[in-house]
C-alpha cells in the first residue's frame, strides 16, 4: 500500500480518485475567465490593427 500524502484523500468509488483538501473552485474559474477575456481582447485588438493596416495599404495604391 502506498504511503499517505498530506492533504490528499481518496474517493471510495469503483474507480478511486485522489482529491486535494482544497476544494475551492472560484480561483480556477476566475483565472480561466480572465484568460478568456484577455484572449478575446487581444483578438479584437489584432483584427482592428490588421483592418487599419489593410485600409492604409489599399489607400496608398
Secondary structure, 3 states (H helix, E strand, C coil): CCCCCCCEEECCCCCCCEEECCCCCHHHHHHHHHHHHHHHHHHHHHHHHHHHHHHHHHHHC
